[in-house]
Amino acid sequence: MSIMAYNGGAVIAMRGKECVAIASDKRFGIQGQTIGFDFSKIYEMGPNLFCGFPGLASDTQTVAQRLKFRLNLYELRENRRIKPKTFLSMVSNLLYERRFGPYFIEPVIAGLDPKTGEAHISSLDLIGCPMETDDFVVSGTCGDQIA
């Protein structure tokens, strides 16, 4: 069994005209055993920017905290809201820094550009390789069934 499937999880993001949607399951479990139904895998990184983290539960929380810290530093330094493509680079850099001992997550990013309102969706693998699409992205243990 893959470590990516240990806690399981599924995140999907869809894009429309000047809109995005991101959804996930809220199940927290260990392999086939369910422990709870209130484990959030989607985090709000800004007013119009969301990030979903399917994968190992401890890595999900760690990466969310580290990204929120980096995002706050960026917004204080630049004195503006971050664009989704810039946030994609930030997440990619964070994951690539740990490529030899990676975080076991596959992030999904959905957001709107703060100036233009342009919709953006993307996903990354566990070492930070980005994938941008025009319609939808799927990540987690459901990837084979949905895609």
Number of C-alpha atoms within 10 A of each C-alpha: 6 7 12 19 18 17 20 22 26 22 28 24 25 20 22 13 8 13 15 22 15 21 14 19 17 16 18 19 17 14 12 10 9 11 11 10 11 10 14 17 24 22 17 14 18 18 10 19 22 21 26 28 28 30 27 20 22 12 16 22 14 11 19 21 13 12 17 15 11 16 19 15 12 16 12 11 9 10 9 10 18 19 19 24 18 10 20 26 14 17 27 20 15 19 25 18 12 13 13 9 10 15 23 23 27 25 30 29 29 28 30 23 17 17 8 9 13 17 21 27 29 25 29 21 18 20 22 25 16 16 13 16 12 12 13 20 24 25 26 22 19 16 14 9 7 11 9
